[in-house]
Amino acid sequence: MAKLTKPKVIKFLKEKGIYNDIDEFLVDEMLYNLELARQSKADLKKRGIVVAINTEQTLFNTNPSNNIYQTSIKQALTICRKLGIDFRSRTELKINIDVEDDGF
């Protein structure tokens, strides 16, 4: 899938007639949160949702990436709503922010 870029999002919003220059900050934040979600999801796939904490005895805890992933997805969805990007628009832009069932 082609990477979603700031110019691409701004062009899309302008074509929809729903972009103002003040929205640039929201576009930046949306892309930042999508990148956080991508990175944390990759870590979850690599290390799993439960990770070992090495102390004097091995303990297990939830992978911190899980919280980062959940928070960044929620934030990206909130920003999409603020920008007026609905489900159909996200599909057209190829924004993959739906929480997938990865078996976790």
C-alpha positions, 0 to 999 in steps of 0.5 A: 500500500502506498504511504499516506503523505501530508500533501496527499491528505491535504490535496484530498481534503481540498478536493472535497472542499473541507480543508482550511489552512488551520487544519494543517496541524490536525493533518500532521497529528493524524499522520503522527498517530497513524505512524505510532499505530503502525510502529506499535502494531509491528512491535505487538506482532514481533513481541506479542501482547504479553512480554517478560520483564527481566528482574530477579525473577521473570515477570510478565506484563502487557506489552506497552505497545498495546496501550500506544496502539489503542491510544493512537488509533482512537486519536487518529479516528478523533482527528479524522472526525474533526477533519470531516473524513468519514469512513468512505473518505478513509477508504478512498484515502486508504487510511487503515485505522480500523482495529484488526483482529490479529488474534490478540 
